[in-house]
Amino acid sequence: MLSYLIRRLVLTVPVLLGVATLVFALIHLVPGDPAQSMLGEAASAEEVTALRHTLGLDRPLLAQYVSFMGGAVRGDLGTSFRYGTPVAREIKSRLYRTVQLALAAMAVALVFAIPLGIVSAVLRGTFVDHAAMTLSLVGISMPNFWLGPLLAILFAVRLGWLPVAGTGTLAHLVLPAVTLGAALAAILARMTRASVLEELRELYVLAARARGLSRTRAIVRHAFRNSLIPVVTIVGLQFGAVLTGTIITETIFAWPGVGRLLIQSISFRDYPLVQGCILFISITYVLMNLVTDLTYGLVDPRIRFD
Amino acid sequence: MIRVGLVIVLVAVLAALVGPALSPYNPAAQELARRLEPPTLSHPFGLDELGRDILARLLAGARISLLVGLAVVSVSSVVGMLVGSIAGYFGGRVDDVISRVVDILMAFPGILLAIALVAVLGPSLTNVVLALSVIGWVGYARLVRGQALRARELDFVHAARALGAGSPRVVLRHVLPSAFPAVVVQSTLGMAGAIIAEASLSFLGLGVQPPTPSWGTMLDAGRAHLFDAPHLTIFPGLAIALLVLGFNFLGDGLRDRVDPKLAK
């Protein structure tokens, strides 16, 4: 286990370096002069020169790269052009909201998907199974930038049950969390169903049935736990999708998280903040995938990390 | 499923090709006095925030969605097939370098990289295609690399080499064709992915710019009118969801045909 852990960690280093290098390269892809682009056409030559100096763009490329990487390691992502404050501070102040939304979305997904998947497996081939699987297919195909506004029209505008946007109360979290969690719920429900059905064919389940356990009890007591392995994998792997999904969901519901900060900083051409947000989201994504890989063994001791 | 998918896709293609010519309304023509008018017999999907016919704009937008999908899938699959077959066929250091680049790009959440690229290059149709292709080729490369690794050990490839065929010829004539069925499946599913990604970028204001009608941009405009004109949101979203569902059905069906072991 320890050697696997070390190998997996070592393999993550070049990926993290590559991701950071890509993010560093972004500002150099800006057509023309990034400083001019940030200040607009009306800016004087002195202003552009001053901003180039502040951004460090007047230094040799290698020196810029080394200081970017060094800063990134220390958590120093530069200074926001728009706010004039450290990028890391801006991200940190919105992180709580993004994590809150992502966790709520995953909770919504799990709460709906696992019972739905198990019930579908138990009642395989019945009307309930077909209805549940059709619902999940709809959930997978619905883009969140359509589902969000539709939910807002129904629950906020027509029924008036929930607020249409913003933060403050738990009620504000409901629509964004459901919007973000729906696709994951749909994937997880299908995965849980398939996984439970797979486990039901295993010998240990047959043995349990032979000892007189009912099918439902055999599922709940025995098959369910092992069927969780692929589900955990998908939850972990999908965390990245949830994280990137926050960009759209936060924009729809004016949720003040990192995703919305990214989109706002793009429209203000605040490139240091854009770089910071992208670096932060992608590194979290890579690390979550690492954690997912390492979690398998905890759920299924049969998996050996050699 | 495959038939449903095929019907949806064919209807969309037909609508994109002949729809704008058949529609009595110009997608850009504004009738400000009738803005936000709900669906009626003369305007079945209603009018938008500038009094433009939503159906006419959806038909024009279908062209954009399909065009972006087609362009992204074409560029990504050609680049991916070339890179993947080179990595798989030659192996060794070439494969190591290509595989590491693929690993890094795959570690990046795709849509985030597209957002980043469009953010710095500027929002436009060309940049959307470019950004989505930059992330799109990776999947094809990984797929074709696997197929090429298998193919290079097959008898007919050995035979071709024994007959004196050079590496480019072996790759182009023997290794690549063996990967085609899998690439066709991936391309069909890739169309769905590209269409949804284009719509996402346009929804965020980073894709096709107004007044060009794009389904994502139309949805974005609808957000300001959830209270007074929900039809601005309902129809473009429905169009995106249906077309994506169509390509997904078609791709799943094709995959089951290409690899019957995967059929449930």
Boltz contact constraints between the chains, C-beta under 6 A:
constraints:
  - contact:
      token1: [A, 15]
      token2: [B, 104]
      max_distance: 6.0
  - contact:
      token1: [A, 15]
      token2: [B, 107]
      max_distance: 6.0
  - contact:
      token1: [A, 18]
      token2: [B, 104]
      max_distance: 6.0
  - contact:
      token1: [A, 19]
      token2: [B, 108]
      max_distance: 6.0
  - contact:
      token1: [A, 26]
      token2: [B, 116]
      max_distance: 6.0
  - contact:
      token1: [A, 26]
      token2: [B, 120]
      max_distance: 6.0
  - contact:
      token1: [A, 29]
      token2: [B, 120]
      max_distance: 6.0
  - contact:
      token1: [A, 30]
      token2: [B, 120]
      max_distance: 6.0
  - contact:
      token1: [A, 141]
      token2: [B, 241]
      max_distance: 6.0
  - contact:
      token1: [A, 141]
      token2: [B, 244]
      max_distance: 6.0
  - contact:
      token1: [A, 141]
      token2: [B, 245]
      max_distance: 6.0
  - contact:
      token1: [A, 142]
      token2: [B, 241]
      max_distance: 6.0
  - contact:
      token1: [A, 143]
      token2: [B, 196]
      max_distance: 6.0
  - contact:
      token1: [A, 143]
      token2: [B, 240]
      max_distance: 6.0
  - contact:
      token1: [A, 145]
      token2: [B, 203]
      max_distance: 6.0
  - contact:
      token1: [A, 145]
      token2: [B, 219]
      max_distance: 6.0
  - contact:
      token1: [A, 146]
      token2: [B, 237]
      max_distance: 6.0
  - contact:
      token1: [A, 149]
      token2: [B, 226]
      max_distance: 6.0
  - contact:
      token1: [A, 149]
      token2: [B, 233]
      max_distance: 6.0
  - contact:
      token1: [A, 152]
      token2: [B, 226]
      max_distance: 6.0
  - contact:
      token1: [A, 153]
      token2: [B, 226]
      max_distance: 6.0
  - contact:
      token1: [A, 153]
      token2: [B, 230]
      max_distance: 6.0
  - contact:
      token1: [A, 157]
      token2: [B, 226]
      max_distance: 6.0
  - contact:
      token1: [A, 157]
      token2: [B, 227]
      max_distance: 6.0
  - contact:
      token1: [A, 240]
      token2: [B, 109]
      max_distance: 6.0
  - contact:
      token1: [A, 244]
      token2: [B, 109]
      max_distance: 6.0
  - contact:
      token1: [A, 244]
      token2: [B, 111]
      max_distance: 6.0
  - contact:
      token1: [A, 244]
      token2: [B, 112]
      max_distance: 6.0
  - contact:
      token1: [A, 263]
      token2: [B, 204]
      max_distance: 6.0
  - contact:
      token1: [A, 266]
      token2: [B, 119]
      max_distance: 6.0
  - contact:
      token1: [A, 274]
      token2: [B, 119]
      max_distance: 6.0
  - contact:
      token1: [A, 278]
      token2: [B, 116]
      max_distance: 6.0
  - contact:
      token1: [A, 281]
      token2: [B, 112]
      max_distance: 6.0
  - contact:
      token1: [A, 282]
      token2: [B, 108]
      max_distance: 6.0
  - contact:
      token1: [A, 285]
      token2: [B, 109]
      max_distance: 6.0
  - contact:
      token1: [A, 286]
      token2: [B, 107]
      max_distance: 6.0
